[in-house]
Amino acid sequence: MTDASPRPRPRDKRMTADEVAARVQDGMTVGIGGWGSRRKPMALVHALLRSPVRALRVVSFGGPDVGLLCAAGKVREVVFGFVSLDSIAYDPYFGRARQDGAISVQEFDEGMVVAGLRAAAQRLPFLPVRAGLGSDVLTTNPHVRTIRSPYHDGEEFVAMPALTLDVALVHLNRADAHGNAAYLGPDPYFDDLFCLAARERFVSAERVVPTAELAAAAPPQALLLNRMMVDGVVEAAGGAGFTSCVPDYGRDEAAQRDYAAADDPVAWALAHDGDTREGAA
């Protein structure tokens, strides 16, 4: 006999950026994808700026996402491998918050951050890694310990703790309404790991397209996220601006310079949010 019952259809997960921000509560650990000033989910970050949320613990390969949230007073701790604007070496607002003691920080080697996300994705308390050995991370971060191999080699490793996230926010080039999403540029960064390490996962995309069009737009290996890894989808043309979202657009260097020089970067960012969307539409 064959089962004639209809198969359930994938759920439509489309929502607005402000609806995503409303799911983020005070004190949560929020992972933000992208890399430096590249493919950051800025439309979702701007929604957090408009929201009343506070005291966030932010995990990121940081760029203006971290700087803006720090400038808005929404961050209690940043867990990071770096915070850079790429063509501008250091985000000034993160630097100011750190120097003023307005936030606490956990600074890791980039490989350690990746290992922490992988541990969380695999539901492990830690992963042994060589990254960080011989560095000042082990002397400046009391949360990091070492572990010795139980096998004959007896080698010592860093026991990188899991970076478990309450929420992950990422931006990709294309998505469908169900949460499948693809990058079209040269680098996936670690957006899939952020989603796998999180309890709730939200992706913004330049365009939300039918599933068949999504599959035709990119080779299978570029389909970075599947619908089992995503809880909400936001269509946001220009949603990474002023950071880059190759091949849809590059980084807006003039806008980035204006951001870095702004007296009030939060007001500047929110005032230019709509302009970014219209410019990419």
CORMONOR-V356030 format. One record per backbone hydrogen bond with DSSP energy under -1.0 kcal/mol. NH is the residue of the N-H (numbers start at 1). CO is the residue of the C=O. Records with the same first field share a line. If there is no record, write none. Layout:
NH->CO + CO
This chain:
13->177
15->233
20->16
21->17
22->18
23->20
24->21
27->54
28->25
30->57
31->167
32->59
33->169
35->38
36->61
39->244
42->40
43->239
45->41
46->42
47->43
48->44
49->45
50->46
56->74
57->28
58->77
59->30
60->79
62->60 + 82
67->63
68->64
69->65
70->66
71->67
72->68
73->70
74->69
76->56
77->56
78->104
79->58
80->106
84->62
85->88
87->85
91->83
95->91
96->92
97->93
98->94
99->95
100->96
102->97
104->76
106->78
108->80
113->109
114->110
115->111
116->112
117->113
118->114
119->115
120->116
121->117
122->118
123->120
124->119
127->160
129->158
133->130
135->132
140->136
141->137
144->141
147->157
149->155
154->151
157->147
158->129
159->145
160->127 + 158
162->125
163->116
165->197
166->29
167->29
168->200
169->31
170->202
172->204
174->182
175->207
176->180
179->176
181->225
182->174
183->222
191->188
194->190
195->191
196->192
197->193
198->195
199->165
200->166
202->168
203->232
204->170
205->234
206->172
207->173
209->175
214->210
215->211
216->212
217->213
222->219
223->220
224->222
225->181
229->226
231->201
232->201
233->13
234->203
236->205
239->236
241->238
243->240
244->37
245->249
248->245
249->245
252->242
253->251
256->252
257->253
258->254
259->255
260->256
261->257
262->259
268->264
269->265
270->266
271->267
272->268
276->272
277->273
278->274
279->275
280->276
281->277
